[in-house]
Amino acid sequence: MLLTISTTHQPATDLGYLLFKHPDKCQEFNLSFGTARVFYPEASDTKCTAALVLDINPVDLARGKAGAKRQTLEAYVSDRPYAASSFLSVAISQVFRTAMTGRCEQKQAVADTPIPLVVKIPVLPSRGREGFLRGLFEPLGYDVSVRRLALDETFPDWGNSSYFDVELSHTIKLCDLLSHLHVMIPVLDDDKHYYVNEDEIEKLLRHGEGWLSTHPLKEEITSRYLKRQRGLTRDALAQIAVEEVIEETSDLETQEEIIEKPISLNQQRMETVVAALKANGVQKIVDLGCGEGKLLKLLLKEPTFQEILGMDVTYKSLEFAQERVLDKLPTHQKGRLQLIQGSLNYRDARITGYDAATVIEVIEHMELDRLIAFERVLFEFAKPKIAIVTTPNVEYNVKFENLPTGKLRHPDHRFEWTRVEFKTWAQSVGDRYKYSLEFSSIGDVDPVVGSPTQMAMFIATV
C-alpha cells in the first residue's frame, strides 16, 4: 500500500520539516495492523517526495489478527493488504499526526501557506467509479488525473476493475491535504476495518472543518465515513447543519438571538437559571448543550458553584467555549470547569453524579423521535437531583415583528411547543422518572400568548 506526496515549493526539502520526517532517514512505525515506513525517493531544493509504504501481512489478515472477518475464502482472496483503505487512513493520522495539526515551529510560515503538492496513490478503490472519485476531490480544488486499472492485464477480456491509479494536484496547506486524504480514502473504499461508533462523528467533524459543510457530496461522505449507520449519519449531519448556521453569522449570534435581541431574552434566561440554581443550593452543575459557553461564564461568577461541566455535541462550539471562557480563567479557577464533547442521545457516565443539569434552549433542536433517548440519558441514567429545561413558547412568536408568520425562531429548530404541549411533555417525563415539576415564565408575560420562554424545573422525589 503506497502513498507519495511531492512538492516543488522551494526549498522543496521544507516538506521534511512539515511532515516531521527527515529526508535522509528511512523511518519505521509499528502499527496494530502492520508496519509503516516513511522515506524520500527524491529530496532536492527543487523537488522533494515523501513516500508512505504500509506493509500488512496478508496471512495475519486471513487469521484475523488485523480485524479481518473469518468467512469462507474471502480473507484469502482480499485486496486489504494492497489497496488504499481505512488502514492507510489510520496510518496517515498516526504517522503524520503532528503535520495534520498544522503546527511546525521551525517552518510555521510554510505550514500556514498553500504550497504546490502532488499526491499519488497507485491502487485506490472507488466503489462509486471515476465520477464519484472526481466528485469528491474536484470541488475542493484538486486537479484529478486517473487511470482505471484492469482486472488482470493478462486477460483484457475480463474488463476493468473498480481500482484506479490516481494523481491529485493542488496548491494547498499540507495539513488540509492530509485531512482530505484521511476522510476521503475510506469514503471511496466504502468500508472501515474497525468498529464505528459516535466517536467517529467527532473525528469526521474535526477533519472536515472548513470544507465538509459546503461540499456538494457531504451527505454521501458522511454516510460512507460512518459505515452507513443511519443513526450516526443523522446525528453528524445535524451537527454539520448547526455549524453552518454558526459560520453564517459573522458576530457569532444565532438567528434566534437576533430575533429575540430587542427584549434581551437570552440574558434574562441565563440569569433566571442561575438564580434557580443558587436558590436550590447546588454545587455541582452540568450544562448540556453548552454551546459557546454563555451560561458557563455566568456560573463561574458564583463561588458557590464548585464544579461545572459543559458538554456539547459540536466540536466547533466547544472550541469557542475553550477560547472565550476556559482559556480566560485565572489559573486557580481552571479546575472548576471542564469541557467535553458528547451527544444527548447516548448514555454517558461522565454526566452522572451532578447536583443539577441545565438544558437551555436545546430540546427544540432534536427530532421528536429522539426525545425519548434524551429523556432516558438525562433522567434515567444521569439522574441529577435537579434538571432545568427551557424552550421557546411558540405562541409568543406573533409578538416578534421581524419573524415571518409561521416561521420558527431558528432554522435548526425541529419544533416549538405551546405552553400546554410543553407542560404535558414535562409532566409525563416527571411521572415516569419520579420528578416533581415547577414551571416558570421567562421574559415579558403577555396576557394572551404568555412569555417568550418557558422553563420547567424537575426536582427528584426519590
N, C-alpha and C positions, 0 to 999 in steps of 0.2 A: 504494500500500500504506500503510494508515493505522492508527495505534495512538494512543489517548489515555489518559492517566492523570489522574484528578481526585481531589481531596481537599477535605473540609470541616473538616479539622483547623484549629484557629485558633492563630496566624495561618496561613492556608492557603498563603501565599507561602513558608512554610518548605519547600514542595515544591521550589522553585528551588534551595535550599541542598542538599537531599538528592540531587537529580539533577545538581548542579554545572552547572546551566544557568540563566542569568539570565532572569527573566521579561520584561525589557524588550528582549531581543535575539532576533533570529532567527539561529540558528547553522547552519552548513552543514558537512558532513563528507563527504569524498570516500572512498568505499569501492571495493574492487576490482571490484564488480559494479554500482555506481551511486552515487547521491548521497542522503545522508540529511540531513534538515533538522529542527531542533527549534525550536518556537515555542510561545507561550502564547496561545490564543484568549481566555482569561479569567484574570485574576490580581488577586484582591482578598483582603482579610483573611478573608472568609467562604468563598470558594471559589476554587480555583486548578486549572487544567487545562493539562497539558503534552501537546503533540502531536508524535509522531514520524512523519514522512512519508518514505517510501522511494521514490525515483524510479529505476526501472530501464528503460533503453531497450529496447523490445521488438525493435527491429531488431538491436541488438547481441546480444541473446539468440539471435535466429534465425541470426546469423552465427557464433555460437559463442564470443563474447568473454566470456561470464559463466558458462561451464560448461554451456551448452546442448548437447544432442545434435543432430547433423545427421542427422535421419531424416525423410524424406518431408516432409509438411506439418505434422508435429507441432510444430515450432519456431515456425511461423507462426500456429497456432491454439492459443495457450498462455495459461494463467492465471498464469504465473510473475510477470509484472510487476505483477499486481493483487491476487492472493490472498495472505493471510499464509502464509508458508512458512519454510524454513530461511534464506532471505535476510533476513527480518525478525528471526529469532532471532539471526543473526550481528550484525545492525545493533544490536540491543539490547545484546549483550555488548560491542560496541566503543564505541558512543556513550555508554552508561551504565556503563562499566567500573568506575569508582570507586564508583558508587552500589551496584553489585552486591556489593561487598566489605563494605558496611555501615559504612564509615568516613565521618565528616563532622565535622571538627574544630570547625567553628563551631556545629553543631547535633547533637552526638553523642548527647545525651539523646533528641532526637526520632528520630534514626536507630535507636536501641535500643528504641523504643517502638512497639507496634502502633498505627496510625492508620487512620481510615476511608479506604479507597481504592476507586475505581471505574475499571475498565478497559473500554474499548470498542474492539472490532475489527469493522469493518463487513463484511469478507469473510474469513471463517475457514473453510477446508475441514475437513470431518470425514469421513474415509473410513469411520469406524465409525458414522456417523449421530449423531443427537442424543443417544441413550442413552450412547454412548461418550464424547461430549464432557462430558456431565454426570458420568459415572463418573470422569473424570479430576480435575475441579475440586471437586465437592461433598464428597468425603472429606477435602479439605484445608480445608474450612470456608467455601468460597465460596457466595454466592447467585448462581445462574446464570440469566440471562434470555436466551432465544434466539428468533430469528425466522428460519425457514428461507427461503432465497431461491429464487425461481422460476428455472427455466432461462432463460426470456425472458418478461418481464411482458406483452409484446405478443401472446404466444401461450400463453395459460394452459393450453391442452390439452396442452402438452408436459410439464407437471408440474413438480415441484420438483427443485432441484439438490442437490448434496452440500455446498453452501456455506451459512454461517449468519452472520447479524448477531448478535453476541454482546456481552453486558454481564456483567462479573464484579464482584461487590461483596464486600468483606471488610475487617475490621479487622485489619491485619497489618503487619509491618515491610516497608518498601519493598524492602529487599534480598531478602527472601523472595519477595515478589511477582514481582520481576524474574527470579529463579531459576526459579520455577514457569513463567513465560511462556517463558523460554529453552528449557526442556526440552519443554514441552507443545505448543508450536506445530508443530515438525517431527514430533512424535509423532502429532498429529492429521492432518497432511498425509500421513504415512507415506512420507516421502521426504526426501532431502537433496541439495542441488545440488553437493556436494563429496565427494571420496573419504573414506571412513570406514575408519580402522584402529584399532589398540589405544589410540592417544592419546585417542580418543573415550570410552573407558571411564573414564579419569581425569576427563574433563570431566563425564561423567554423575554419577560419584560425588561430585564436588565440588559440583555444583549440586543434587544430590539429597540432600545430607547433612541428616539430621534428619527427613526425611519419606518418602523413596523406599522404605526398607526396610520400612516399615509400611503402605505404600499397597496397597490390595486389587488393583490392576492393575499391580503392579510388574513382573511378567514381560512383559506386553504393552508397557508403557512402555519397558522395557529393549530388547526385541526391535526395536521400531519405531525407537527413537533410534539404534540401531546398524545400521539398514537391513537388519534381519532376517538378519544374518550369524550363523550358528549358533555358530561358534567364539567370536566376540567376546561374544555374548549369554551363552553358558555361562560364560565367564570372569568377566563382570561380575556375574552372579547368584551365582557362587561367592564373590566378594569381598563382595557385599552380605550373604550369609549369615554370613561371618566377622565383619563389622561388627555384625550383630545380636547375636552372641554377646558381643562386646566390650561393647556397650551394656547387655546384660542383667546383667553382673557389676559391682556397684557399686564394688568396690575394684580393678577392672581385672585381677583374676586370672581366668584362664580356668578352666573346669570341670576341665580336665585337671590344672592346677596344684593345685586344691583337693583332688582325689583323691590326688595324689602328695605333698601337703604334709607328712604325718606323717614322711616319711623325707627331707625337704628335697632331693628328687631334682633339681629344677631347678638348684639351686646346685651340686650335685655334677656335673651335666652341664657347666655353664659352666666350672667350674674344671678339669675333665678336658680340655676342648677347649683352653683357654688353655695348660695345661701341655704338651699335644702340640704346639701351635704354637711355643711357646718352645723345646722340645727340638729342633725341626727348623730353628731359626734363621731363620724367615721374617720379613720386614719389611713387606710389602705384603699386606693381607688384605681380601677382600670377603666380607661376611656376607650371604648370600642368604636372603631371608625374615627380615629382621632384626627385624620386629615393632616393639615399643615400645623396643627398644634395650638390653635387659638384657645381652646379650653384648658389645655395643659399649662399654658402660660399663666392663666388666672389661678389655677390650682396651686401652682408653685409659689404664689404670693402669700398663701395661707400656711403658716408654720405648723398648724395642727394636722395637715395632711403630710404624713411622714413618708409614704411610699406611693409612687404614681407610675402606672404602666400605660403607655399609649400603644394601641395596636391598630394597624390599617392594612387593607388589602393591597393598596397601590404603593409600589416602590418609590415612585416619584414624590408622592405626598410625604412619605417618611423622610426623604432627603430634605424637603423643605422644613419639616419639623426639626430635623437634626441641625440644620443651619440656623434656623430662626429662634429655636428655643434651647435645645440641649447644649449646643456649642457656645451659647452666650451666658450660660450659668457660671457662677463662680465655682472654682474647683471643689470647695467644701460642700456645694449644693448638688453636684452632678450625680451623686449616689442616690438622690431621691427619685430620679426619673430614669425610666428605661423605655426604649422604643423597640417594637418587634413587628415583623410582617406576618400577617395571618388572615385567614378567612373566617367570617362569622358563620359559615355553613359547615364547618368541620370542628369536631371536638378537639380542644386544645388544652392540655394540662397546665400551660403557662398562665392561663387566666383564672385559675381556681385559687381559692384562699383569700379573696379580697372582700373587704367590708362592703364596698359599693361598686357598682358598674354603671357607667353612663353611656347611653346610646343616643346621641344628639343628632337629629335630622339624618338618620341612616336608614331606617327600615323602608322608607319610601323609594329607596334606590334598589330594593330587592324585588325579584319577581315574586308574585303572590304565592306560587307553589314552592318557593324556597323559604318562606317564613317559618314553616314547621321545623325545618332543620335548624334555623336560627333560634327558635324557641327552646329546642332541646339543648343546644350548645350553651345558651345562657342560663336557663332556669333549671334544667335537669342536671347538667354536668358542672358548670362553673359555680352555680348556687351562691351568688352573693347575698348578703343579708338585705341589701337594698339595691334596687335597679331603677334608674331614671331613664325614661324613654320620652323623647319629644318628636313631634312630626307636624307637618303643616295641616291647618284646618282648611279644607278646600272651599268651604262655604265663604270664607273671608276673601277669596280671590277676586270677587267682584269689586272690592274696595281699592285694588291696585290699578291705577289709571294707565300704567304702562304695560299691563299684562292683557293680551288679547283674550276675548271671551272664549271660554272652553279650553284654553291652554293651561298647562301645569307650570309651576314656578321654575322648574329646572328641566332641561332637555333629557336628563337621565332619570327623572322620576318615573317609576313604573306605575304608581298610583298616588293619589292624595285622598285622604279619608274625611268624611264628615265627622262631626262630634259623636254622633250615635255610633257610627261604624268603628271609630277608634275605641270608644268605651266598651263596645261589645267584644271586640278582639281582646282588649286588655283584661276584661273580666273573665273571659274564657281561659286565658293563659293563667291568670291568678288562681282560678278554681282548680285547674289541672295540676299546678305545681305548688300549691299551698302558699300563696302570697295574697295579702290584703292590698287594697288599692286606694290611693289618694290622687285625685285629679286636680289639675291647676290650669289656669289660663295665663298665657304669656303675651304681653303686648296690650294695646288698647282694646277694650271689650266693646263691641257693638251690640246693642240690644237685640238685633235680629240675627246677625250672622256669627256672633261670638268673637273670639280673639283670633289673631293670625296664626298663633302656635298653640298646640295643645300638649300638655305634659301629663304623664302618668308616673307615679312613684309606687313601685312594687315593694312591699315590706314582707319579709319572710315570717311566717307564723309558726314554723316548726324548726 
